[in-house]
């Protein structure tokens, strides 16, 4: 082999090593992120977490799923069949009485599947 072929081979090997190491680091970061997400879902779906509160304005209602917006972020929440709904006067109302544009607090739980489930709503003034 002449010097030119050796240099080309060395450059190819070094380039392959750099690409391989970069790919390995990338996969390792993705794995750590996935583990962190799994731990978060596991912790928040624990029976020791009684509820999480979502606040915002109702922007959409489809069946028992409400979409809530706060500061530009949207979140869709599927309500339980037996979800309790209260007006600001602490009077119990039906889910059908919640309207687009209402400001609400929703008590939600995180299922082990990662789905958010609404337990109760307070319609705010």
C-alpha positions as CSV (number, residue, x, y, z in Angstrom):
1,X,0.0,0.0,0.0
2,X,1.3,3.4,-0.8
3,X,1.0,6.4,1.6
4,X,-2.1,7.8,-0.1
5,X,-4.1,4.6,0.4
6,X,-3.0,4.4,4.1
7,X,-4.0,8.0,4.7
8,X,-7.4,7.4,3.1
9,X,-7.9,4.3,5.1
10,X,-6.9,6.0,8.4
11,X,-9.3,8.9,7.7
12,X,-12.1,6.5,7.0
13,X,-11.5,4.6,10.2
14,X,-11.3,7.8,12.3
15,X,-14.5,9.1,10.7
16,X,-16.3,5.8,11.4
17,X,-15.2,5.9,15.0
18,X,-16.4,9.5,15.4
19,X,-19.8,8.7,13.9
20,X,-20.1,5.5,16.0
21,X,-19.3,7.3,19.2
22,X,-21.7,10.2,18.4
23,X,-24.5,7.7,17.7
24,X,-23.8,5.8,21.0
25,X,-23.9,9.0,23.0
26,X,-27.2,10.0,21.3
27,X,-28.8,6.7,22.1
28,X,-27.6,6.9,25.7
29,X,-29.2,10.4,26.1
30,X,-32.5,9.1,24.6
31,X,-32.5,6.1,27.0
32,X,-31.9,8.4,30.1
33,X,-34.8,10.6,29.0
34,X,-37.1,7.6,28.5
35,X,-36.2,6.3,31.9
36,X,-36.9,9.7,33.5
37,X,-40.3,9.9,31.8
38,X,-41.2,6.4,32.9
39,X,-40.2,7.2,36.5
40,X,-42.3,10.4,36.4
41,X,-45.4,8.6,35.1
42,X,-44.9,5.9,37.7
43,X,-44.5,8.4,40.5
44,X,-47.4,10.6,39.5
45,X,-49.7,7.6,38.9
46,X,-49.0,6.3,42.4
47,X,-51.9,6.0,44.8
48,X,-50.0,8.3,47.1
49,X,-50.6,11.2,44.7
50,X,-54.3,12.0,45.3
51,X,-54.6,14.6,42.5
52,X,-53.0,17.0,40.2
53,X,-54.7,20.3,39.4
54,X,-55.1,21.7,35.9
55,X,-56.2,25.3,35.5
56,X,-57.3,27.1,32.3
57,X,-60.0,28.2,29.9
58,X,-62.1,25.6,28.2
59,X,-61.5,25.8,24.4
60,X,-63.2,22.6,23.2
61,X,-65.7,20.0,24.5
62,X,-66.2,16.6,22.8
63,X,-68.3,14.1,24.7
64,X,-66.5,13.9,28.1
65,X,-63.2,15.3,26.9
66,X,-62.4,18.9,27.7
67,X,-59.5,20.8,26.1
68,X,-58.1,23.4,28.5
69,X,-55.8,26.3,27.5
70,X,-53.5,28.2,29.8
71,X,-50.8,30.6,28.6
72,X,-50.9,29.1,25.1
73,X,-50.6,25.4,26.2
74,X,-53.5,23.1,25.5
75,X,-54.3,19.9,27.4
76,X,-57.1,17.5,26.6
77,X,-58.6,15.8,29.6
78,X,-61.0,12.8,29.5
79,X,-63.3,13.0,32.4
80,X,-64.4,10.0,34.4
81,X,-68.0,8.9,34.0
82,X,-68.7,9.8,37.7
83,X,-66.7,13.1,37.7
84,X,-68.1,15.7,40.0
85,X,-68.6,19.2,38.7
86,X,-69.2,22.3,40.9
87,X,-70.0,25.9,40.2
88,X,-68.4,28.8,42.1
89,X,-71.3,28.7,44.5
90,X,-70.2,25.2,45.5
91,X,-73.4,23.8,43.9
92,X,-73.0,20.5,42.1
93,X,-73.8,20.9,38.4
94,X,-73.6,18.5,35.4
95,X,-70.7,18.2,33.0
96,X,-73.1,19.4,30.3
97,X,-73.3,22.8,32.0
98,X,-69.5,23.5,31.4
99,X,-69.2,25.7,28.4
100,X,-66.4,26.8,26.1
101,X,-64.8,30.0,27.6
102,X,-65.3,28.9,31.2
103,X,-62.3,29.1,33.5
104,X,-61.9,25.8,35.4
105,X,-59.8,23.9,37.9
106,X,-59.7,20.2,37.1
107,X,-58.6,17.7,39.6
108,X,-56.8,15.0,37.5
109,X,-55.0,11.8,38.0
110,X,-52.3,10.2,35.9
111,X,-53.0,6.6,34.9
112,X,-50.2,4.1,34.7
113,X,-50.6,4.2,30.9
114,X,-49.7,7.9,30.9
115,X,-53.2,9.1,30.2
116,X,-54.7,12.0,32.1
117,X,-58.1,11.3,33.7
118,X,-60.3,14.1,35.2
119,X,-61.9,13.4,38.5
120,X,-63.7,16.7,39.3
121,X,-64.1,20.2,38.0
122,X,-64.7,23.6,39.7
123,X,-66.1,26.2,37.3
124,X,-64.5,29.5,38.3
125,X,-65.9,33.0,37.9
